Amino acid sequence: MAEQHGAPEQAAAGKSHGGLGGSYKVTVYELENFQGKRCELSAECPNLTDSLLEKVGSIQVESGP
């Protein structure tokens, strides 16, 4: 059950996070040891509870600057 969040308005404007045109992908897990619900992020997400996660137990950075 993975949720993906992005910012289409940033993509349309040619903007990305990471400074010099870089991008990132982070997966946040509700429980420790990469267990439970997860949420894949590739754009700003100021409130993780909007993505159905109440807490963060572990995080995996898959790519980024």
Secondary structure as GFF3:
##gff-version 3
##sequence-region A 1 65
A	DSSP	beta_strand	2	5	.	.	.	ID=ss1
A	DSSP	alpha_helix	8	13	.	.	.	ID=ss2
A	DSSP	beta_strand	25	31	.	.	.	ID=ss3
A	DSSP	three_ten_helix	32	34	.	.	.	ID=ss4
A	DSSP	beta_strand	35	41	.	.	.	ID=ss5
A	DSSP	three_ten_helix	48	51	.	.	.	ID=ss6
A	DSSP	beta_strand	58	63	.	.	.	ID=ss7
###
